[in-house]
Amino acid sequence: MDDQDAKERPYLPIAEHGLIGDLRGAALVGTDGRIDWFCAPRFDSPSIFGALLDAERGGVWELSPLCATASRQQFYVPDSAILITRFLTEEGMVEVQDFMPVLRPHDAQHRQRLVRRVVAVRGTMRMRARIAPRLDYGRARHRTRAGRGEVRFISEQLTLVLRSDVPLSARGGEAHGEVELGEGEQALFVLDVDGSTGGDTQAGPLDPGEAEELFDGTVAFWRAWLKRSTYQGRWREMVHRSALTLKLLTHEPTGAIIAAPTLGLPERIGGGRNWDYRYVWIRDAAFSLYALQRLGFTDEAEAFVGWLTRCLARTGTDEETGPLRAMYTIDGDAELPERELAHLEGYCGSAPVRAGNAAACQLQLDVYGELVDSIYLFNKYGTGISHTAWRDLTQIIDWLLEHWDSKDESIWETRAGRQRHTYSRLMSWVAVERMVRMARQRGLPADLVRWIEARDAMYRQIMEEGWNAERGSFVQRLSGKDGPACDVLDASLLIMPMIKFVAPRDPLFLSTMDAIQDSLVVDSLVFRYDPAEAPDGLDGTEGTFSICSFWWVEALTRSGRIEEARLALEKTFTFANHVGLYAEQIGATGEQLGNFPQAFTHLALISAAVNLDRSVDAAGA
């Protein structure tokens, strides 16, 4: 997109963004130098800059040359979460370095800051800055107070302190400034987030030397973390960028792992499937732990198990959804009331914009298996679970054994009523099977006879009622109790060999792969199901589901189709954005759709790449 396109279209494509963060919150930086999404002080706080969802009312931080730009480039400082955006013009070249400082793990002295450093690389460039916060999703009023070297944005809930060595003027609730930089010169902007009211916090004078220390310290932090990775395979750059992305979606103070840092980004432009993903989906977090543990990152798993233990103690068992909800807030609350932000027009007019998520009230039985499987791996490869964690797990399993054959909304969170989902039975089987393994490995107290009887009943039910002989495939819903047999295909069933339910070359699974390839796979991209065959209670259509595309790669790998898997993986890599990030979905013309970046996608990328690497090595290819 050139500058003229940007002026005519106020919304950048979703893919035209990079992510920065400080393990507490995150911001999206566009390739044109705008920050159009930033919630503070936490991922799930109301937005400060939200122009991504409303170009007029959302708020934005613009930083760009005053002259015409010939081209733009954006990339990360290697092995870090520091983002660089370059502007190339006839007059010269300038780069903007964006980051949120993180200096030490679990830093009690951490301050949340957005740092933007502008460096003239070649020639002379005049830059323009516009800092226009719109607090509380654009609903809260604030006042500005300009002082020497700073501008304060003060509301009842939050104070922002903007410091700069560029002269700034404050008007209309915004700050503006211009500066001319010659080759080698720099300009600095630092936005401090202060949760107190009144705006009396002393931010202190801006020190360029301090900014350099923050830059170097943040690079060192990320490289020290990434150095712990055990992955040295063929796709190291993509795998490590995905690992960094998952880490950026971790809320370090609590151990929570969120699904995505955004809300309201549409699954189809102009459509209404616009959800809030800034919460802890047990499913997404569990899969994320699996991916991180595959790379040798066990601290995150230990922190999440601690979060879960506190969460279960806090929420208790609900009669409707059981002891484990599908999702929670970062603090472990189970109530996430869904509401529409009707004053926001939505990304490219995609309304409604929703905050909160009503899926928190759904029964999703699959989360039990996903959670227990990740804890099983942590217990096997990490430091081991505590007595309290095992007690919580046994209570969870006791509930599951009484309810596993219930109808539910399952992994895709449909809103067309509960069904007897095959995937939920699969993951219920996983939950019990992994509990049996842990009990035997550690000699932990368990009702093994009861557990094994239930596990085997689940297995038989899936084989008898989840298989459609005419379709030659395992299908989305079980048959046998509610009328005619289901013949709807579902890409979630690609994980059957990954969870060790079937052998990867079992004829039943190979036939399922063939059916999914014929109906749901478009080149390397995979739809999760066909809403025309299985109405999901939602209007409109959606793109291909990126996690399913990587599941397809892994299914090909495990079934021995190595060359097909390698080609499919490379094709799927081409749909990443310019810095290796993925949204939830890919549209028909290759555009990224849905919330961005999406943990689900990046964790599946890691698993697919690691397993394919191992298989290629084993085959000597």
KELO-433355 format. One record per residue (C-alpha): residue in three letters; y, x, z. Coordinates in steps of 0.05 Angstrom, whole numbers, padded with zeros to 5 digits, always signed. Example, Ala and Ser with C-alpha at 12.3 -4.5 7.8 and 13.67 -1.06 7.14 Angstrom:
BEGIN
ALA-00090+00246+00156;SER-00021+00273+00143;
//
This chain:
BEGIN
MET+00000+00000+00000;ASP+00068+00029-00020;ASP+00134+00017+00015;GLN+00153-00040-00032;ASP+00088-00076-00015;ALA+00102-00066+00059;LYS+00171-00097+00053;GLU+00144-00157+00015;ARG+00084-00167+00061;PRO+00099-00162+00136;TYR+00026-00155+00154;LEU-00012-00090+00141;PRO-00085-00098+00122;ILE-00127-00096+00185;ALA-00159-00031+00160;GLU-00092+00003+00154;HIS-00091+00020+00228;GLY-00115+00074+00275;LEU-00131+00066+00349;ILE-00103+00104+00408;GLY-00116+00091+00482;ASP-00119+00117+00553;LEU-00184+00084+00579;ARG-00142+00028+00608;GLY-00107-00001+00547;ALA-00101+00012+00473;ALA-00052+00007+00416;LEU-00059+00000+00340;VAL-00016+00045+00297;GLY-00005+00026+00225;THR-00004+00074+00167;ASP+00070+00058+00158;GLY+00086+00082+00229;ARG+00090+00015+00263;ILE+00056-00001+00329;ASP+00041-00075+00320;TRP-00010-00085+00376;PHE-00006-00061+00447;CYS-00026-00097+00511;ALA-00008-00066+00578;PRO-00025-00047+00630;ARG-00096-00067+00611;PHE-00135-00086+00549;ASP-00133-00160+00569;SER-00060-00161+00591;PRO-00011-00202+00549;SER+00016-00164+00489;ILE+00080-00123+00490;PHE+00077-00108+00415;GLY+00042-00165+00379;ALA+00070-00166+00308;LEU-00001-00162+00283;LEU-00006-00236+00302;ASP+00066-00257+00286;ALA+00112-00212+00247;GLU+00175-00246+00273;ARG+00159-00264+00345;GLY+00105-00215+00363;GLY+00144-00151+00375;VAL+00137-00083+00342;TRP+00154-00009+00348;GLU+00175+00017+00280;LEU+00183+00091+00264;SER+00194+00111+00192;PRO+00236+00151+00143;LEU+00300+00120+00116;CYS+00286+00147+00047;ALA+00233+00121-00001;THR+00163+00144+00016;ALA+00118+00169-00040;SER+00054+00168+00000;ARG+00027+00163+00071;GLN-00032+00195+00105;GLN-00064+00182+00172;PHE-00118+00221+00209;TYR-00140+00242+00278;VAL-00131+00310+00309;PRO-00204+00333+00303;ASP-00250+00310+00360;SER-00195+00272+00395;ALA-00160+00205+00401;ILE-00092+00233+00379;LEU-00069+00200+00314;ILE-00024+00232+00263;THR+00013+00193+00209;ARG+00046+00232+00153;PHE+00102+00210+00107;LEU+00111+00248+00042;THR+00178+00239+00006;GLU+00221+00274-00046;GLU+00264+00301+00012;GLY+00205+00330+00051;MET+00147+00313+00096;VAL+00146+00288+00167;GLU+00090+00270+00215;VAL+00087+00224+00274;GLN+00039+00243+00329;ASP+00016+00183+00370;PHE-00025+00185+00433;MET-00034+00156+00503;PRO-00042+00215+00552;VAL-00108+00223+00588;LEU-00112+00288+00626;ARG-00170+00283+00675;PRO-00229+00237+00687;HIS-00215+00184+00740;ASP-00144+00210+00749;ALA-00113+00177+00811;GLN-00045+00201+00786;HIS-00052+00170+00717;ARG+00011+00141+00686;GLN+00007+00096+00626;ARG+00050+00121+00570;LEU+00057+00115+00496;VAL+00079+00182+00467;ARG+00107+00188+00397;ARG+00128+00256+00373;VAL+00161+00264+00305;VAL+00157+00332+00271;ALA+00191+00352+00206;VAL+00140+00393+00168;ARG+00179+00407+00105;GLY+00250+00394+00081;THR+00300+00349+00117;MET+00285+00277+00136;ARG+00326+00222+00168;MET+00283+00177+00212;ARG+00295+00107+00239;ALA+00267+00079+00303;ARG+00265+00006+00325;ILE+00232-00012+00390;ALA+00228-00088+00396;PRO+00180-00109+00452;ARG+00163-00183+00460;LEU+00130-00190+00527;ASP+00075-00240+00545;TYR+00055-00253+00473;GLY+00128-00264+00456;ARG+00139-00317+00509;ALA+00174-00280+00565;ARG+00247-00263+00566;HIS+00270-00194+00584;ARG+00335-00157+00592;THR+00353-00088+00569;ARG+00390-00035+00607;ALA+00412+00028+00571;GLY+00424+00093+00608;ARG+00430+00166+00591;GLY+00369+00184+00549;GLU+00333+00119+00564;VAL+00329+00044+00553;ARG+00295-00003+00602;PHE+00263-00069+00582;ILE+00258-00110+00646;SER+00221-00176+00656;GLU+00195-00212+00718;GLN+00125-00184+00707;LEU+00135-00116+00676;THR+00184-00060+00664;LEU+00182-00013+00605;VAL+00221+00052+00607;LEU+00235+00083+00539;ARG+00258+00156+00542;SER+00280+00195+00481;ASP+00320+00256+00460;VAL+00346+00212+00403;PRO+00409+00173+00419;LEU+00390+00100+00427;SER+00430+00036+00428;ALA+00406-00028+00460;ARG+00422-00096+00431;GLY+00387-00163+00425;GLY+00331-00141+00472;GLU+00315-00082+00426;ALA+00329-00008+00422;HIS+00351+00027+00358;GLY+00362+00098+00338;GLU+00367+00147+00279;VAL+00357+00221+00275;GLU+00358+00274+00221;LEU+00305+00328+00228;GLY+00304+00394+00191;GLU+00242+00434+00179;GLY+00208+00451+00245;GLU+00252+00404+00286;GLN+00223+00349+00330;ALA+00243+00283+00362;LEU+00207+00252+00421;PHE+00197+00181+00446;VAL+00159+00164+00510;LEU+00147+00092+00533;ASP+00127+00087+00606;VAL+00093+00024+00630;ASP+00111+00003+00700;GLY+00078-00057+00732;SER+00132-00066+00784;THR+00192-00112+00775;GLY+00266-00097+00779;GLY+00265-00036+00733;ASP+00282+00014+00788;THR+00226+00063+00775;GLN+00252+00133+00764;ALA+00219+00159+00700;GLY+00257+00225+00702;PRO+00291+00263+00645;LEU+00252+00275+00581;ASP+00223+00344+00577;PRO+00196+00368+00509;GLY+00155+00420+00546;GLU+00121+00365+00585;ALA+00105+00328+00521;GLU+00071+00391+00494;GLU+00030+00395+00558;LEU+00010+00322+00552;PHE-00011+00333+00479;ASP-00052+00395+00495;GLY-00082+00363+00558;THR-00102+00300+00520;VAL-00135+00340+00464;ALA-00172+00381+00517;PHE-00196+00318+00553;TRP-00226+00286+00491;ARG-00258+00350+00466;ALA-00289+00363+00534;TRP-00318+00293+00535;LEU-00344+00297+00464;LYS-00375+00365+00476;ARG-00428+00331+00519;SER-00456+00297+00456;THR-00527+00319+00439;TYR-00520+00295+00366;GLN-00518+00351+00314;GLY-00543+00312+00254;ARG-00521+00299+00183;TRP-00469+00246+00199;ARG-00436+00281+00257;GLU-00365+00262+00239;MET-00379+00187+00233;VAL-00424+00186+00295;HIS-00374+00223+00338;ARG-00316+00180+00315;SER-00358+00119+00334;ALA-00373+00150+00402;LEU-00299+00163+00414;THR-00284+00091+00394;LEU-00334+00064+00444;LYS-00304+00109+00497;LEU-00235+00083+00480;LEU-00261+00013+00494;THR-00282+00033+00564;HIS-00239+00012+00623;GLU-00249+00074+00666;PRO-00224+00047+00733;THR-00278-00007+00734;GLY-00332+00018+00686;ALA-00325-00044+00643;ILE-00335-00038+00567;ILE-00297-00088+00524;ALA-00319-00115+00456;ALA-00253-00100+00419;PRO-00180-00087+00438;THR-00152-00145+00397;LEU-00150-00221+00396;GLY-00140-00271+00340;LEU-00156-00227+00280;PRO-00188-00275+00230;GLU-00258-00273+00202;ARG-00227-00302+00139;ILE-00154-00297+00120;GLY-00123-00365+00132;GLY-00184-00389+00170;GLY-00192-00414+00241;ARG-00247-00367+00267;ASN-00199-00326+00308;TRP-00225-00305+00375;ASP-00205-00263+00435;TYR-00252-00203+00443;ARG-00216-00164+00498;TYR-00271-00178+00549;VAL-00338-00152+00571;TRP-00393-00184+00531;ILE-00457-00166+00568;ARG-00491-00159+00500;ASP-00439-00113+00469;ALA-00433-00071+00532;ALA-00509-00064+00538;PHE-00516-00042+00465;SER-00457+00006+00475;LEU-00493+00038+00533;TYR-00555+00045+00491;ALA-00515+00081+00437;LEU-00478+00126+00485;GLN-00542+00145+00521;ARG-00574+00163+00455;LEU-00519+00216+00449;GLY-00526+00241+00520;PHE-00468+00204+00553;THR-00499+00178+00618;ASP-00437+00174+00662;GLU-00413+00112+00626;ALA-00480+00078+00639;GLU-00477+00094+00713;ALA-00405+00067+00716;PHE-00425+00003+00680;VAL-00485-00009+00726;GLY-00436-00003+00784;TRP-00390-00053+00751;LEU-00448-00100+00739;THR-00471-00096+00812;ARG-00402-00114+00836;CYS-00396-00169+00784;LEU-00461-00203+00803;ALA-00443-00200+00877;ARG-00376-00232+00860;THR-00397-00289+00814;GLY-00465-00312+00840;THR-00511-00359+00803;ASP-00484-00417+00763;GLU-00530-00478+00755;GLU-00514-00483+00681;THR-00514-00411+00658;GLY-00554-00375+00711;PRO-00538-00310+00747;LEU-00514-00275+00685;ARG-00457-00300+00641;ALA-00448-00282+00568;MET-00381-00249+00583;TYR-00334-00230+00639;THR-00264-00205+00648;ILE-00253-00132+00662;ASP-00253-00148+00736;GLY-00318-00187+00732;ASP-00290-00257+00733;ALA-00332-00308+00696;GLU-00276-00357+00681;LEU-00241-00343+00614;PRO-00207-00409+00596;GLU-00192-00412+00522;ARG-00122-00433+00501;GLU-00083-00432+00437;LEU-00019-00391+00430;ALA+00012-00443+00386;HIS+00079-00407+00380;LEU+00045-00350+00342;GLU+00033-00359+00267;GLY-00029-00314+00267;TYR-00046-00255+00224;CYS-00024-00272+00153;GLY-00018-00345+00176;SER-00088-00348+00205;ALA-00082-00399+00260;PRO-00097-00419+00313;VAL-00089-00356+00355;ARG-00133-00362+00416;ALA-00130-00324+00482;GLY-00189-00329+00529;ASN-00257-00349+00503;ALA-00295-00413+00514;ALA-00360-00378+00497;ALA-00359-00354+00569;CYS-00386-00423+00587;GLN-00444-00418+00538;LEU-00517-00405+00555;GLN-00538-00343+00517;LEU-00607-00324+00541;ASP-00610-00262+00498;VAL-00561-00225+00543;TYR-00616-00217+00596;GLY-00658-00175+00550;GLU-00600-00133+00524;LEU-00577-00118+00594;VAL-00645-00101+00623;ASP-00662-00058+00562;SER-00600-00015+00572;ILE-00614-00008+00647;TYR-00686+00010+00631;LEU-00660+00068+00588;PHE-00611+00089+00642;ASN-00667+00088+00693;LYS-00711+00129+00646;TYR-00660+00181+00623;GLY-00604+00177+00674;THR-00600+00183+00749;GLY-00641+00121+00762;ILE-00621+00053+00788;SER-00608+00038+00861;HIS-00645-00009+00907;THR-00587-00058+00902;ALA-00590-00057+00826;TRP-00665-00069+00826;ARG-00657-00126+00875;ASP-00605-00158+00830;LEU-00650-00149+00769;THR-00709-00182+00803;GLN-00666-00241+00822;ILE-00642-00246+00750;ILE-00713-00244+00724;ASP-00735-00298+00774;TRP-00683-00344+00744;LEU-00701-00325+00673;LEU-00775-00340+00684;GLU-00756-00412+00701;HIS-00708-00421+00642;TRP-00729-00376+00584;ASP-00755-00435+00543;SER-00688-00472+00546;LYS-00642-00485+00487;ASP-00581-00441+00482;GLU-00524-00417+00438;SER-00553-00347+00431;ILE-00524-00283+00400;TRP-00478-00315+00348;GLU-00445-00362+00398;THR-00449-00422+00352;ARG-00412-00486+00371;ALA-00459-00537+00340;GLY-00501-00550+00402;ARG-00557-00513+00435;GLN-00620-00495+00396;ARG-00687-00461+00410;HIS-00666-00393+00382;THR-00720-00343+00363;TYR-00673-00285+00379;SER-00664-00310+00451;ARG-00739-00313+00460;LEU-00744-00242+00433;MET-00694-00215+00483;SER-00724-00255+00540;TRP-00789-00220+00523;VAL-00752-00153+00525;ALA-00723-00169+00594;VAL-00791-00182+00625;GLU-00827-00127+00587;ARG-00776-00074+00609;MET-00779-00098+00681;VAL-00854-00089+00680;ARG-00845-00018+00653;MET-00793+00000+00706;ALA-00836-00027+00763;ARG-00896+00013+00740;GLN-00856+00077+00727;ARG-00821+00077+00794;GLY-00871+00039+00836;LEU-00819-00014+00850;PRO-00837-00080+00883;ALA-00851-00133+00831;ASP-00892-00196+00819;LEU-00927-00163+00760;VAL-00979-00217+00750;ARG-00927-00271+00742;TRP-00883-00227+00699;ILE-00938-00208+00651;GLU-00962-00280+00643;ALA-00891-00301+00624;ARG-00882-00241+00578;ASP-00946-00258+00540;ALA-00927-00332+00535;MET-00861-00312+00503;TYR-00897-00267+00454;ARG-00945-00322+00433;GLN-00890-00373+00426;ILE-00850-00327+00379;MET-00911-00313+00337;GLU-00933-00385+00332;GLU-00866-00422+00328;GLY-00818-00369+00303;TRP-00856-00354+00239;ASN-00847-00397+00177;ALA-00906-00386+00130;GLU-00873-00420+00070;ARG-00811-00376+00077;GLY-00854-00315+00093;SER-00807-00296+00149;PHE-00790-00302+00222;VAL-00734-00352+00225;GLN-00673-00369+00266;ARG-00701-00425+00309;LEU-00769-00443+00336;SER-00808-00502+00310;GLY-00857-00547+00344;LYS-00817-00590+00392;ASP-00757-00619+00355;GLY-00780-00641+00287;PRO-00791-00603+00222;ALA-00801-00528+00220;CYS-00738-00485+00214;ASP-00732-00443+00151;VAL-00664-00411+00165;LEU-00662-00336+00159;ASP-00624-00295+00211;ALA-00606-00221+00207;SER-00612-00213+00282;LEU-00687-00212+00273;LEU-00681-00145+00239;ILE-00682-00114+00308;MET-00755-00135+00321;PRO-00784-00064+00312;MET-00725-00032+00347;ILE-00742-00069+00411;LYS-00816-00054+00401;PHE-00836-00126+00392;VAL-00872-00113+00326;ALA-00892-00050+00290;PRO-00841-00033+00236;ARG-00895-00036+00182;ASP-00928-00099+00207;PRO-00937-00144+00145;LEU-00901-00201+00181;PHE-00839-00158+00191;LEU-00841-00128+00121;SER-00844-00199+00093;THR-00785-00218+00137;MET-00746-00159+00110;ASP-00760-00181+00039;ALA-00736-00252+00053;ILE-00672-00226+00087;GLN-00659-00178+00029;ASP-00666-00234-00021;SER-00619-00283+00015;LEU-00572-00246+00063;VAL-00564-00175+00036;VAL-00510-00161-00017;ASP-00520-00089-00037;SER-00515-00054+00031;LEU-00476-00110+00066;VAL-00511-00165+00106;PHE-00491-00235+00126;ARG-00516-00256+00194;TYR-00540-00325+00168;ASP-00521-00377+00117;PRO-00475-00430+00150;ALA-00493-00478+00093;GLU-00566-00476+00116;ALA-00550-00473+00190;PRO-00483-00507+00206;ASP-00452-00471+00265;GLY-00400-00523+00285;LEU-00342-00482+00258;ASP-00299-00492+00197;GLY-00293-00443+00140;THR-00333-00382+00118;GLU-00338-00311+00142;GLY-00352-00242+00115;THR-00414-00199+00121;PHE-00429-00176+00192;SER-00423-00101+00199;ILE-00472-00094+00256;CYS-00524-00129+00213;SER-00511-00080+00156;PHE-00528-00022+00203;TRP-00588-00060+00230;TRP-00611-00065+00158;VAL-00606+00010+00151;GLU-00647+00019+00214;ALA-00699-00032+00191;LEU-00707+00006+00125;THR-00714+00071+00163;ARG-00767+00046+00211;SER-00807+00013+00156;GLY-00811+00079+00119;ARG-00761+00064+00063;ILE-00723+00128+00077;GLU-00687+00138+00011;GLU-00664+00065+00010;ALA-00639+00073+00081;ARG-00600+00136+00064;LEU-00566+00103+00005;ALA-00551+00039+00045;LEU-00521+00081+00101;GLU-00476+00120+00054;LYS-00454+00055+00020;THR-00438+00023+00087;PHE-00398+00085+00107;THR-00352+00071+00048;PHE-00328+00007+00082;ALA-00300+00045+00142;ASN-00225+00052+00141;HIS-00189+00118+00129;VAL-00202+00143+00200;GLY-00274+00119+00206;LEU-00262+00053+00242;TYR-00294-00015+00229;ALA-00274-00086+00244;GLU-00326-00139+00259;GLN-00337-00160+00187;ILE-00329-00139+00114;GLY-00303-00189+00063;ALA-00324-00201-00008;THR-00275-00151-00036;GLY-00287-00098+00017;GLU-00231-00117+00064;GLN-00241-00111+00139;LEU-00240-00177+00177;GLY-00243-00198+00249;ASN-00224-00161+00312;PHE-00213-00087+00305;PRO-00243-00039+00320;GLN-00308-00072+00341;ALA-00356-00040+00390;PHE-00414-00079+00361;THR-00406-00044+00294;HIS-00397+00026+00320;LEU-00456+00024+00367;ALA-00501+00001+00310;LEU-00475+00057+00267;ILE-00495+00108+00320;SER-00565+00080+00327;ALA-00576+00075+00252;ALA-00552+00147+00239;VAL-00592+00178+00297;ASN-00656+00144+00277;LEU-00648+00159+00203;ASP-00633+00232+00219;ARG-00698+00237+00258;SER-00738+00203+00203;VAL-00709+00246+00148;ASP-00726+00308+00187;ALA-00796+00283+00200;ALA-00806+00268+00126;GLY-00779+00336+00106;ALA-00731+00302+00058;
//
